[in-house]
């Protein structure tokens, strides 16, 4: 277990037995992924009220349950480390450039997200009106909240596909940059599970005569 210390300002964890610094990849990933996960949970609850399709509702339940639990772990680590859950002065994803050893890897902005995605196909970008790569806009959430039946299923699967692509890129970033073994393991597990769900959602979209968005 990592001891909690507050007020860290270094760019990386301070070594074994020390909590990560506020600007470290460990803390940045925990903060950003907690926000990212919260939207996935929200979208999943919305679609469960918009369709009776069992496959979609089952997937939405699994995503909501898994990501709510993971979000709790991430926020719990921030509490344990004595670090804030919000850092107004730091833009989202700034932790992707926060660690040493990033030279030679284009990890700045959305280009870095694409680089971390590698062969997963998770070329994530932040669209106008979205907070982080893969996240839906307020307008897209509103559309999901008014769609019904197949239309709701297709929109949910497309939005969640985008969301997972962003999530996979973030998780692979932490697996590479974070220094906390338990967090690295969680991030790697997130990436693998969401990559599997990307395949499932592509198949579900195909059965509905649709496809992931370009």
MARGU-230212 format. One line per field, with one value per residue (C-alpha): x, y, z; residue number from 1; residue in three letters. Coordinates in nm, 4 decimals, decimal comma. Layout:
# MARGU-230212
X (X	...)
Y (Y	...)
Z (Z	...)
pami (NUM	...)
selo (Ala	...)
END
This chain:
# MARGU-230212
X (0,0000	0,1274	0,1479	-0,0493	0,1399	-0,0002	0,1324	0,3614	0,4713	0,7230	0,6328	0,6521	0,6174	0,8918	0,9971	0,8954	0,6718	0,5942	0,2670	0,2633	0,2904	-0,0109	0,1110	0,2290	0,0800	-0,0531	-0,2593	-0,3521	-0,4794	-0,6822	-0,8466	-0,9118	-1,0263	-1,2668	-1,4347	-1,4203	-1,5775	-1,8542	-1,9836	-1,9799	-2,1907	-2,4296	-2,4722	-2,5315	-2,8084	-2,9681	-2,9834	-3,1317	-3,4365	-3,4543	-3,4644	-3,5913	-3,3245	-3,1687	-2,8245	-2,7886	-2,9246	-2,6911	-2,3867	-2,4883	-2,5278	-2,1854	-2,0171	-2,1912	-2,1122	-1,7485	-1,6666	-1,8437	-1,6331	-1,3124	-1,3982	-1,4312	-1,0852	-0,9313	-1,0916	-0,9943	-0,6298	-0,6443	-0,7841	-0,5157	-0,2459	-0,3898	-0,4294	-0,7108	-0,9732	-0,9814	-0,6867	-0,8342	-0,4942	-0,4134	-0,5929	-0,7219	-0,4620	-0,1645	-0,0266	0,0488	0,3552	0,4306	0,6795	1,0378	1,1052	0,8486	1,1088	1,0594	0,6903	0,4487	0,2302	0,1322	-0,2340	-0,4491	-0,1539	-0,0088	-0,3360	-0,3247	0,0346	-0,0503	-0,3392	-0,1047	-0,2564	-0,5722	-0,7348	-0,8061	-0,7070	-0,8844	-0,9471	-1,1195	-1,4101	-1,5417	-1,7565	-1,6046	-1,3792	-1,1457	-1,0819	-1,3785	-1,6185	-1,9635	-2,0821	-2,3842	-2,5731	-2,4976	-2,6108	-2,9325	-2,9902	-2,9360	-3,1858	-3,4598	-3,3853	-3,5930	-3,5462	-3,3011	-3,2044	-3,1053	-2,9129	-2,7148	-2,6351	-2,5295	-2,3049	-2,1458	-2,0938	-1,9562	-1,7253	-1,5775	-1,5650	-1,3832	-1,1274	-1,0415	-1,0398	-0,8084	-0,5586	-0,5650	-0,5288	-0,2336	-0,0779	-0,0991	0,0231	0,3347	0,3844	0,2350	0,4685	0,2125	0,2014	-0,1631	-0,2697	-0,0626	-0,2283	-0,5751	-0,5012	-0,3764	-0,6859	-0,9066	-0,7406	-0,7791	-1,1429	-1,2438	-1,0680	-1,2760	-1,5920	-1,4991	-1,5106	-1,8439	-1,9954	-1,8811	-2,0607	-2,3746	-2,3734	-2,3380	-2,6427	-2,8362	-2,7219	-2,4876	-2,1163	-1,8810	-1,8474	-1,5407)
Y (0,0000	0,3454	0,5910	0,9130	1,2383	1,5696	1,8749	1,6955	1,9066	1,6891	1,5521	1,1859	0,9598	1,0235	0,6623	0,3481	0,4148	0,7707	0,8947	1,0281	1,4045	1,6118	1,6551	1,2962	1,0601	0,8480	1,1332	1,2811	0,9498	0,8891	1,2307	1,2230	0,8622	0,9160	1,1905	0,9818	0,6841	0,8954	0,9817	0,6151	0,5328	0,8176	0,7090	0,3502	0,4448	0,6619	0,3885	0,1363	0,3638	0,4086	0,0472	-0,2936	-0,4767	-0,7230	-0,7316	-0,3529	-0,3317	-0,6105	-0,4408	-0,1074	-0,2674	-0,4308	-0,1068	0,0996	-0,1482	-0,2008	0,1634	0,2822	0,0375	0,1408	0,5077	0,4408	0,2860	0,5836	0,8382	0,6259	0,6373	1,0158	1,0276	0,7872	0,9994	1,3190	1,4700	1,6851	1,5341	1,8541	2,0696	2,3764	2,5010	2,1845	2,1047	1,7486	1,5013	1,7194	1,4194	1,2481	1,4729	1,4770	1,1905	1,1453	0,8986	1,0339	1,1474	0,9807	0,9250	1,1818	1,2137	1,5772	1,6555	1,4146	1,3026	1,1421	0,9680	0,8165	0,7072	0,5314	0,3548	0,1825	-0,1079	-0,1052	0,1309	0,3750	0,6888	0,9081	1,2767	1,5441	1,6837	2,0378	2,0556	1,7432	1,7502	1,4642	1,2227	0,9974	1,1832	1,2781	1,6368	1,7713	1,7740	1,4064	1,3143	1,5069	1,3148	0,9859	1,0908	1,1400	0,8480	0,5310	0,1647	0,0855	0,4513	0,4687	0,1427	0,2530	0,5963	0,4467	0,1900	0,4569	0,6981	0,4238	0,3052	0,6552	0,6673	0,3356	0,4386	0,7412	0,5292	0,2671	0,5347	0,6887	0,3504	0,2520	0,5871	0,5089	0,1532	0,3046	0,6159	0,5523	0,4368	0,2799	-0,0959	-0,1431	0,1489	0,0238	-0,3160	-0,1603	0,0535	-0,2443	-0,4387	-0,1466	-0,1336	-0,5060	-0,5183	-0,2136	-0,3428	-0,6608	-0,4536	-0,2533	-0,5765	-0,6690	-0,3268	-0,3338	-0,6674	-0,5301	-0,2278	-0,4542	-0,6536	-0,3259	-0,2236	0,0401	0,0873	0,2800	0,6448	0,7444)
Z (0,0000	-0,0880	0,1959	0,1536	0,1385	0,0234	-0,1509	-0,3968	-0,6913	-0,8754	-1,2151	-1,1173	-0,8207	-0,5687	-0,5370	-0,3498	-0,0503	-0,1605	-0,3060	-0,6627	-0,7086	-0,8031	-1,1626	-1,2119	-1,4717	-1,1846	-1,0422	-1,3790	-1,5122	-1,1962	-1,2235	-1,5965	-1,6176	-1,3272	-1,5313	-1,8491	-1,6732	-1,5226	-1,8685	-1,9748	-1,6698	-1,7536	-2,1161	-2,0099	-1,7700	-2,0381	-2,3011	-2,0589	-2,0421	-2,4198	-2,5433	-2,4405	-2,6427	-2,4006	-2,5631	-2,5482	-2,1964	-2,0789	-2,2326	-2,0811	-1,7390	-1,7602	-1,8681	-1,6005	-1,3252	-1,4270	-1,4820	-1,1671	-0,9654	-1,1406	-1,0895	-0,7183	-0,7137	-0,8956	-0,6652	-0,3665	-0,4709	-0,4966	-0,1429	-0,0219	-0,1819	-0,0338	-0,3814	-0,5247	-0,7532	-0,9581	-1,0688	-1,2421	-1,3609	-1,5579	-1,8845	-1,9282	-2,0532	-1,9568	-1,7655	-2,0970	-2,1232	-1,7513	-1,7202	-1,8225	-2,0991	-2,3441	-2,5949	-2,9274	-2,8589	-2,9960	-2,6904	-2,7008	-2,7584	-2,9532	-3,1652	-2,8547	-2,7858	-3,1319	-3,0783	-2,7528	-2,9219	-3,1653	-3,3541	-3,1413	-3,3875	-3,1085	-3,2967	-3,0425	-3,0969	-2,8920	-3,0916	-3,0404	-2,7287	-2,5704	-2,2647	-2,3556	-2,6444	-2,7100	-2,4832	-2,6104	-2,6288	-2,4428	-2,7719	-2,8338	-2,4830	-2,5419	-2,8675	-2,6862	-2,4223	-2,6811	-2,9160	-2,8970	-2,9823	-3,2616	-3,3027	-2,9357	-2,9614	-3,2663	-3,1234	-2,7904	-2,9576	-3,1770	-2,8872	-2,6640	-2,9399	-2,9615	-2,5825	-2,5558	-2,8196	-2,6089	-2,2946	-2,4447	-2,5483	-2,1995	-2,0305	-2,2492	-2,1634	-1,7922	-1,8428	-1,9973	-1,7823	-1,4394	-1,1612	-0,9260	-0,9992	-0,8990	-1,1176	-1,4106	-1,3757	-1,3616	-1,6677	-1,8685	-1,7714	-1,8767	-2,2178	-2,2781	-2,1649	-2,3671	-2,6779	-2,6430	-2,6047	-2,9155	-3,1154	-2,9597	-3,0306	-3,3937	-3,4303	-3,2608	-3,4911	-3,7947	-3,6889	-3,6828	-4,0284	-3,8911	-3,8274	-3,5989	-3,6903	-3,8934)
pami (1	2	3	4	5	6	7	8	9	10	11	12	13	14	15	16	17	18	19	20	21	22	23	24	25	26	27	28	29	30	31	32	33	34	35	36	37	38	39	40	41	42	43	44	45	46	47	48	49	50	51	52	53	54	55	56	57	58	59	60	61	62	63	64	65	66	67	68	69	70	71	72	73	74	75	76	77	78	79	80	81	82	83	84	85	86	87	88	89	90	91	92	93	94	95	96	97	98	99	100	101	102	103	104	105	106	107	108	109	110	111	112	113	114	115	116	117	118	119	120	121	122	123	124	125	126	127	128	129	130	131	132	133	134	135	136	137	138	139	140	141	142	143	144	145	146	147	148	149	150	151	152	153	154	155	156	157	158	159	160	161	162	163	164	165	166	167	168	169	170	171	172	173	174	175	176	177	178	179	180	181	182	183	184	185	186	187	188	189	190	191	192	193	194	195	196	197	198	199	200	201	202	203	204	205	206	207	208	209	210	211	212	213	214)
selo (Unk	Unk	Unk	Unk	Unk	Unk	Unk	Unk	Unk	Unk	Unk	Unk	Unk	Unk	Unk	Unk	Unk	Unk	Unk	Unk	Unk	Unk	Unk	Unk	Unk	Unk	Unk	Unk	Unk	Unk	Unk	Unk	Unk	Unk	Unk	Unk	Unk	Unk	Unk	Unk	Unk	Unk	Unk	Unk	Unk	Unk	Unk	Unk	Unk	Unk	Unk	Unk	Unk	Unk	Unk	Unk	Unk	Unk	Unk	Unk	Unk	Unk	Unk	Unk	Unk	Unk	Unk	Unk	Unk	Unk	Unk	Unk	Unk	Unk	Unk	Unk	Unk	Unk	Unk	Unk	Unk	Unk	Unk	Unk	Unk	Unk	Unk	Unk	Unk	Unk	Unk	Unk	Unk	Unk	Unk	Unk	Unk	Unk	Unk	Unk	Unk	Unk	Unk	Unk	Unk	Unk	Unk	Unk	Unk	Unk	Unk	Unk	Unk	Unk	Unk	Unk	Unk	Unk	Unk	Unk	Unk	Unk	Unk	Unk	Unk	Unk	Unk	Unk	Unk	Unk	Unk	Unk	Unk	Unk	Unk	Unk	Unk	Unk	Unk	Unk	Unk	Unk	Unk	Unk	Unk	Unk	Unk	Unk	Unk	Unk	Unk	Unk	Unk	Unk	Unk	Unk	Unk	Unk	Unk	Unk	Unk	Unk	Unk	Unk	Unk	Unk	Unk	Unk	Unk	Unk	Unk	Unk	Unk	Unk	Unk	Unk	Unk	Unk	Unk	Unk	Unk	Unk	Unk	Unk	Unk	Unk	Unk	Unk	Unk	Unk	Unk	Unk	Unk	Unk	Unk	Unk	Unk	Unk	Unk	Unk	Unk	Unk	Unk	Unk	Unk	Unk	Unk	Unk	Unk	Unk	Unk	Unk	Unk	Unk)
END
